[in-house]
């Protein structure tokens, strides 16, 4: 795996890695880590009173929450 920097964000570029499906444990761990990250960023934005950032970070956190739910098999 190679990391490249673009627009201030770190993007990971997989080199010759197979597609990982929604039931893969690695996807679940990454989604959980990103969910925690964006939730923490939303709490931080809340302490600053930045409503736009709060909404943005909570939407990202919700996305990763849904990915975790899909990966765990509870699609209710």
C-alpha positions, 0 to 999 in steps of 0.5 A: 500500500502506498500513501500519497498526499493530495489537497491536505488529505492522506489518500491510501492507494492500494497497489495490486490489491484485490477488491475487498467486499463488505463482509471483509474484516478489514473493511469493518475495522476501517469503517469503525476507525473512520466512524470514531474519527469523524464523530470526534471531529464533529464533537470538536467542531461542536465545541467551536460552534461551527454548525457547517462542520458539525453537519459535515462530520456527522454525515461522514460518521453516519456513512461509516456507521452504515458501512459497519452495519452492512459489514456486520450483516445486520441490514434491517 
